[in-house]
Amino acid sequence: MVVMKMKFPFQKRVKLAQGLWLLSWLATVAGALTFTLGCILKTELRRRAEVMDNTEIHAVPNTLMIVGLASLGINYFAGRICQDALDATRFPRWKNVLKPYYGAACFFTALMLLAVIMSYAMKGNLEASLKIGLKNGIRFYKDTDTPGRCFQKQTIDRLQMDFQCCGNTDFKDWFEVQWISNRYLDFSSKEVKDRVKSNVDGRYLVDGVPFSCCNPSSPRPCIQYQLTNDTAHYNYEHRTEELNIYVRGCREALVNYYMGLMNTIGIGVLSVFMLQSSVLVSLRLLQTSMEAVVGQENVEVETEGYLLEKSVKETVMEYVDPVLKFLMLNQVADGEAAPSAPKGA
């Protein structure tokens, strides 16, 4: 069953080739834009790598960069094919190239759509990675003298100031860790001794937060210690009063930032996907309409073009069968090459 069959007079074929040539170069620019967006997202993710537990989310920018580069090649050759389509004597040289070309082009175009889906679907992976990464970052905040963790304090402080957040889930996460290094604690002080002895792990825990949690927009001077002690501060009620520190957790802030960035990129890449699909569909119609001209004296004859000569299922199997046969031959060859098992005595 022929899919999307259309008639193409000579002038219509010429206009199709010319229009497609312009469209292919527009898609080339869009491919370069896709690669650039992938690089931007990759850079932004690497900037916060210290507060991420894994790099699974990097699959999105990596895929964008791959399909962006592939799109450059696909559309460059599409432009060359369009130029040769205007000359019936030069077009036949593409006959043996077009089938693998369409196979590769369809694969990378589908991969582009997959990148769009991943940009929306990987919120859970991002949130889980940030949850563990931020937890470790807060835990190692005090280790400014430990190799490999020297800049952890600076990273967390800059993060909280840049994103106007505090802690992992909220500011109370700082109450559960010792974020002040022992080198800055006076262990001869009774207060310090009492706090260290008050918990099983022997940590110096306070109901306070680092300076980077302070909200400069607050009219009141920053209260960063004894946040839950109403009697320690004048005219203060921590349960009802709006605190002058950031109350939003950094995990929420980062998830919102990255998901907003990826969703925006996803919309752009989806537009590129539609443009790329239009190029491939138009190129296929041009190819099939030109194949009917090859070998004829009158090149201005009206021809028919189509998207698929067979049904979608038959067309897909036409590409998949050779791959399956190749894999089966390799398995048979490996089985014959394997040494036979030694017989028992």
C-alpha positions as CSV (number, residue, x, y, z in Angstrom):
1,M,0.0,0.0,0.0
2,V,1.5,3.3,-1.2
3,V,1.5,6.0,1.5
4,M,1.0,9.7,0.7
5,K,1.0,9.4,-3.1
6,M,1.1,12.7,-5.0
7,K,1.5,13.9,-8.6
8,F,4.4,16.2,-9.5
9,P,4.5,18.2,-12.8
10,F,8.0,19.5,-13.8
11,Q,7.4,23.0,-12.3
12,K,6.2,21.5,-9.1
13,R,9.3,19.3,-8.8
14,V,11.6,22.4,-9.4
15,K,9.7,24.4,-6.8
16,L,9.9,21.5,-4.3
17,A,13.7,21.2,-4.9
18,Q,14.3,24.9,-4.5
19,G,12.1,25.2,-1.4
20,L,13.6,22.1,0.2
21,W,17.1,23.5,-0.4
22,L,16.3,26.6,1.6
23,L,14.5,24.5,4.2
24,S,17.5,22.2,4.6
25,W,19.8,25.1,5.3
26,L,17.3,26.5,7.8
27,A,17.3,23.0,9.5
28,T,21.2,23.1,9.5
29,V,21.1,26.3,11.5
30,A,18.5,24.7,13.8
31,G,20.8,21.7,14.2
32,A,23.6,24.0,15.3
33,L,21.2,25.7,17.7
34,T,20.3,22.3,19.2
35,F,24.0,21.5,19.7
36,T,24.5,24.9,21.4
37,L,21.5,24.3,23.7
38,G,23.0,21.0,24.7
39,C,26.3,22.6,25.5
40,I,24.6,25.3,27.6
41,L,22.6,22.7,29.6
42,K,25.7,20.6,30.0
43,T,27.6,23.6,31.4
44,E,24.9,24.5,33.8
45,L,24.7,20.9,35.1
46,R,28.5,20.7,35.5
47,R,28.5,24.0,37.5
48,R,26.4,22.3,40.2
49,A,28.0,18.8,39.9
50,E,29.2,19.0,43.6
51,V,25.7,19.0,44.9
52,M,24.5,16.1,42.6
53,D,24.9,12.5,43.5
54,N,25.0,11.1,39.9
55,T,25.2,12.2,36.3
56,E,22.2,10.4,34.9
57,I,20.6,13.8,34.1
58,H,23.5,14.5,31.7
59,A,21.9,12.1,29.3
60,V,19.7,15.0,28.1
61,P,22.5,17.4,27.1
62,N,24.6,14.6,25.7
63,T,21.7,13.4,23.5
64,L,21.1,17.0,22.4
65,M,24.7,17.5,21.4
66,I,24.8,14.2,19.4
67,V,21.6,14.9,17.5
68,G,22.7,18.5,16.9
69,L,25.9,17.4,15.2
70,A,24.1,14.6,13.3
71,S,21.5,17.2,12.1
72,L,24.3,19.3,10.6
73,G,25.4,16.3,8.4
74,I,21.9,15.2,7.5
75,N,20.8,18.6,6.3
76,Y,24.1,19.3,4.5
77,F,23.5,16.2,2.4
78,A,19.8,17.1,2.0
79,G,20.9,20.4,0.4
80,R,23.3,18.6,-2.0
81,I,20.6,16.2,-3.0
82,C,18.2,19.1,-3.7
83,Q,20.8,20.7,-6.0
84,D,21.4,17.5,-8.0
85,A,17.6,16.9,-8.2
86,L,17.4,19.9,-10.6
87,D,19.7,18.0,-13.0
88,A,18.3,14.5,-14.0
89,T,21.8,13.4,-15.2
90,R,23.4,14.0,-11.7
91,F,20.6,12.7,-9.5
92,P,21.1,8.9,-10.2
93,R,24.5,9.0,-8.3
94,W,22.6,9.3,-5.0
95,K,20.5,6.1,-5.7
96,N,22.7,3.7,-3.6
97,V,23.3,6.3,-0.8
98,L,19.7,7.3,-0.1
99,K,18.5,4.2,1.7
100,P,21.2,4.2,4.4
101,Y,20.9,8.0,4.5
102,Y,17.2,7.7,5.4
103,G,17.9,5.0,7.9
104,A,20.5,7.2,9.7
105,A,18.4,10.4,9.4
106,C,15.2,8.7,10.8
107,F,17.2,7.3,13.7
108,F,18.7,10.6,14.8
109,T,15.4,12.4,14.2
110,A,13.7,9.9,16.5
111,L,16.6,10.4,19.0
112,M,15.8,14.1,18.9
113,L,12.2,13.4,19.9
114,L,13.5,11.2,22.7
115,A,15.7,14.0,24.0
116,V,12.6,16.2,24.2
117,I,10.7,13.5,26.2
118,M,13.7,13.0,28.5
119,S,13.8,16.8,29.2
120,Y,10.3,16.5,30.7
121,A,10.5,13.0,32.2
122,M,13.8,13.1,34.2
123,K,12.5,15.4,37.0
124,G,12.5,12.4,39.4
125,N,16.1,11.5,38.6
126,L,17.2,15.1,39.1
127,E,15.4,15.5,42.4
128,A,16.8,12.2,43.8
129,S,20.3,13.2,42.7
130,L,20.0,16.7,44.3
131,K,18.5,15.2,47.5
132,I,21.6,13.1,48.2
133,G,24.1,15.5,46.8
134,L,22.9,18.5,48.9
135,K,22.7,16.3,52.0
136,N,26.3,15.4,51.6
137,G,27.2,19.0,50.7
138,I,25.7,20.2,54.0
139,R,27.3,17.4,55.9
140,F,30.8,18.3,54.6
141,Y,30.3,22.1,54.9
142,K,32.7,22.3,57.9
143,D,35.5,20.2,56.3
144,T,37.5,23.2,54.9
145,D,40.7,21.5,55.9
146,T,39.9,18.1,54.3
147,P,41.4,17.5,50.8
148,G,38.7,17.2,48.2
149,R,36.2,19.1,50.4
150,C,38.1,22.4,50.8
151,F,35.7,24.4,48.6
152,Q,32.5,22.7,49.8
153,K,31.7,25.6,52.1
154,Q,32.2,28.1,49.4
155,T,30.0,26.0,47.0
156,I,27.1,25.8,49.4
157,D,27.3,29.4,50.5
158,R,27.3,30.7,46.9
159,L,24.5,28.3,46.0
160,Q,22.3,29.5,48.9
161,M,22.9,33.2,48.0
162,D,22.5,32.7,44.2
163,F,19.3,30.7,44.4
164,Q,18.0,32.4,47.6
165,C,17.5,29.1,49.4
166,C,18.5,27.5,52.7
167,G,19.3,23.8,53.4
168,N,18.2,20.8,51.5
169,T,14.4,20.7,52.1
170,D,14.4,23.8,54.3
171,F,16.5,25.7,56.8
172,K,16.0,23.1,59.6
173,D,18.3,20.7,57.8
174,W,21.2,22.7,59.3
175,F,20.0,21.8,62.8
176,E,20.8,18.2,62.2
177,V,24.4,18.5,61.2
178,Q,27.5,20.0,62.8
179,W,28.4,22.7,60.3
180,I,30.9,24.5,62.4
181,S,34.4,23.0,62.3
182,N,36.0,21.8,65.6
183,R,38.9,24.2,65.0
184,Y,36.6,27.1,65.7
185,L,35.1,25.7,68.8
186,D,36.4,26.4,72.4
187,F,36.1,23.0,74.1
188,S,37.0,24.6,77.4
189,S,33.7,26.4,77.3
190,K,30.9,24.8,79.3
191,E,28.3,25.6,76.6
192,V,30.3,23.8,73.9
193,K,30.9,20.8,76.2
194,D,27.2,20.5,77.1
195,R,26.1,20.7,73.4
196,V,28.6,18.0,72.4
197,K,27.5,15.7,75.2
198,S,23.8,16.3,74.5
199,N,23.8,13.9,71.5
200,V,25.0,10.4,71.0
201,D,27.3,11.2,68.1
202,G,29.2,13.9,70.0
203,R,28.5,16.6,67.5
204,Y,28.1,20.3,68.1
205,L,24.5,20.9,67.0
206,V,22.9,24.4,67.1
207,D,19.5,25.7,66.0
208,G,21.3,28.1,63.6
209,V,22.2,28.5,59.9
210,P,25.2,29.8,58.0
211,F,25.3,33.5,57.0
212,S,24.4,32.6,53.4
213,C,20.9,31.8,54.5
214,C,20.2,35.4,55.5
215,N,17.7,37.3,53.4
216,P,19.1,40.8,52.7
217,S,15.6,42.0,51.8
218,S,14.4,41.6,55.4
219,P,14.2,44.9,57.3
220,R,15.4,43.2,60.5
221,P,19.0,42.4,61.1
222,C,19.6,38.7,60.4
223,I,18.9,36.2,63.1
224,Q,20.9,33.1,62.2
225,Y,21.3,31.6,65.7
226,Q,18.8,30.3,68.2
227,L,16.1,30.5,65.5
228,T,13.6,28.5,67.6
229,N,14.3,30.3,70.9
230,D,11.7,33.1,71.2
231,T,13.1,34.4,74.4
232,A,16.6,34.9,72.9
233,H,15.4,37.8,70.7
234,Y,13.3,40.8,71.4
235,N,9.8,40.9,69.8
236,Y,10.3,37.5,68.2
237,E,8.0,34.6,67.5
238,H,9.4,32.0,65.2
239,R,6.2,30.1,64.6
240,T,4.2,33.1,63.5
241,E,6.7,35.7,62.3
242,E,8.2,35.6,58.8
243,L,11.8,34.7,59.4
244,N,14.5,36.9,57.9
245,I,16.3,33.9,56.4
246,Y,15.4,32.0,53.2
247,V,12.8,29.4,53.9
248,R,12.8,27.7,50.6
249,G,15.0,24.6,50.3
250,C,17.8,24.5,47.8
251,R,16.6,21.2,46.3
252,E,13.3,22.8,45.3
253,A,15.0,25.9,44.0
254,L,17.5,23.9,41.8
255,V,14.8,21.5,40.5
256,N,12.6,24.5,39.5
257,Y,15.6,26.1,37.8
258,Y,16.8,23.1,35.9
259,M,13.3,21.9,34.9
260,G,12.5,25.4,33.7
261,L,15.6,25.4,31.6
262,M,15.1,21.9,30.2
263,N,11.4,22.6,29.5
264,T,12.3,25.7,27.6
265,I,15.0,23.8,25.6
266,G,12.5,21.0,25.1
267,I,10.1,23.4,23.3
268,G,12.9,24.7,21.1
269,V,14.1,21.2,20.2
270,L,10.5,20.0,19.5
271,S,10.3,22.8,16.9
272,V,13.6,21.6,15.4
273,F,12.2,18.1,15.3
274,M,9.2,19.2,13.4
275,L,11.4,21.1,11.0
276,Q,13.7,18.1,10.5
277,S,10.7,15.8,9.9
278,S,9.5,18.2,7.2
279,V,12.9,18.1,5.5
280,L,12.9,14.3,5.4
281,V,9.3,14.0,4.2
282,S,9.8,16.6,1.5
283,L,13.1,15.0,0.4
284,R,11.5,11.6,0.2
285,L,8.7,13.0,-2.1
286,L,11.4,14.7,-4.2
287,Q,13.4,11.5,-4.5
288,T,10.5,9.2,-5.5
289,S,9.3,11.8,-8.1
290,M,12.7,12.1,-9.6
291,E,13.3,8.4,-9.8
292,A,10.6,8.2,-12.4
293,V,12.4,10.7,-14.6
294,V,15.7,8.8,-14.7
295,G,16.2,7.2,-18.1
296,Q,13.6,9.2,-19.9
297,E,14.3,11.6,-22.8
298,N,11.7,14.1,-21.7
299,V,12.7,15.2,-18.2
300,E,9.7,17.5,-17.9
301,V,7.2,14.7,-17.8
302,E,4.7,14.6,-14.9
303,T,5.7,12.0,-12.3
304,E,4.3,10.5,-9.1
305,G,5.9,10.8,-5.7
306,Y,5.1,9.0,-2.5
307,L,6.3,8.8,1.1
308,L,6.3,5.0,1.5
309,E,6.1,2.4,-1.3
310,K,4.8,-0.2,1.2
311,S,3.0,0.0,4.5
312,V,4.7,1.4,7.6
313,K,5.2,-2.1,9.1
314,E,6.7,-3.5,5.9
315,T,9.0,-0.5,5.5
316,V,10.3,-0.8,9.1
317,M,10.9,-4.6,8.7
318,E,12.8,-3.9,5.5
319,Y,15.4,-1.9,7.5
320,V,15.3,-4.2,10.6
321,D,15.6,-7.6,8.9
322,P,19.2,-7.1,7.6
323,V,20.3,-6.0,11.1
324,L,18.7,-9.0,12.7
325,K,20.2,-11.4,10.2
326,F,23.6,-9.8,10.7
327,L,23.3,-10.3,14.5
328,M,22.2,-13.9,14.1
329,L,25.1,-14.7,11.8
330,N,27.5,-13.3,14.4
331,Q,25.9,-15.4,17.1
332,V,26.3,-18.5,14.9
333,A,29.9,-17.7,14.2
334,D,30.7,-17.2,17.9
335,G,29.0,-20.5,18.7
336,E,31.1,-22.4,16.1
337,A,34.3,-20.7,17.2
338,A,33.8,-21.6,20.9
339,P,35.8,-24.7,22.0
340,S,33.8,-27.8,22.8
341,A,33.5,-28.8,26.4
342,P,36.0,-31.5,27.6
343,K,34.6,-34.9,28.0
344,G,34.6,-36.6,31.3
345,A,37.1,-39.5,32.1
